[in-house]
């Protein structure tokens, strides 16, 4: 069973992200999982500080909240 965000559009980023990843996401204006979804996996993977572990953490968080991370 997937959990939905209590406030659609406001699903927070997972707490366990490394500092370089958080800084890179913040610099890009990414504050929620919905913002992550707008970027897509390919653009995320190209950002500084975003490693395979971070992508996996974001994917897990999105799965948990019933969101999809597009490949683009």
C-alpha positions, 0 to 999 in steps of 0.5 A: 500500500502506498502512502499519499501526501497529506497535501498534494504537491507538498511531499517533502524530500526524504530526510536521509539525503547527503548534504551535497545532494540537498545543496544541489537540489536546493540550488535548482529550486527543488523542494518537494518530490513533485519538483523531483518528478518535474526534473526527471531521472536523466536531468537529476543524474546529471546534477552535481552531488546526485549519485546513484544512492541519491537517485535510489533514495528519491525513487524509494520516497516517490514509490512510497508516496505513489509518485512516478519518476520519469526517465526524461 
